[in-house]
Amino acid sequence: MEHHRTQKWAVQDLRVGHPYDAIATKNGKTLWLEAKGTETAGSTVIVTRGEVEWAREHPGECVLGVLSDIVFLPSGEVDPTSGTLRLFTWNPDHGTLTARNYDFAPGDADRLSRRSP
């Protein structure tokens, strides 16, 4: 968000309850911002299904910021001098998406037994 503010974008933090972290507007243009932070080199980051769907629905309008190599202080806070910020056009279909987990709902046909409480 701070990067876009320094570029004279008006930025709103909307990370709670939305499939993006912020909206940046400037000269009638809107960008949807998604931010990820990691202690690793950041070659991969975890994204949600909602984030992927939103980015697919808004091609060319989404930006993914990855802050990699962050360091935590003994207090548990992020060292504000650590990290490398890289910005990407957030288009899930131009990178590689790999499933990390699944939701599974067992079917009645596979039930071995039924127990009443």
Secondary structure as GFF3:
##gff-version 3
##sequence-region A 1 117
A	DSSP	alpha_helix	2	6	.	.	.	ID=ss1
A	DSSP	beta_strand	10	13	.	.	.	ID=ss2
A	DSSP	beta_strand	22	26	.	.	.	ID=ss3
A	DSSP	beta_strand	29	37	.	.	.	ID=ss4
A	DSSP	alpha_helix	49	57	.	.	.	ID=ss5
A	DSSP	beta_strand	62	68	.	.	.	ID=ss6
A	DSSP	beta_strand	84	89	.	.	.	ID=ss7
A	DSSP	three_ten_helix	92	94	.	.	.	ID=ss8
A	DSSP	three_ten_helix	108	110	.	.	.	ID=ss9
###
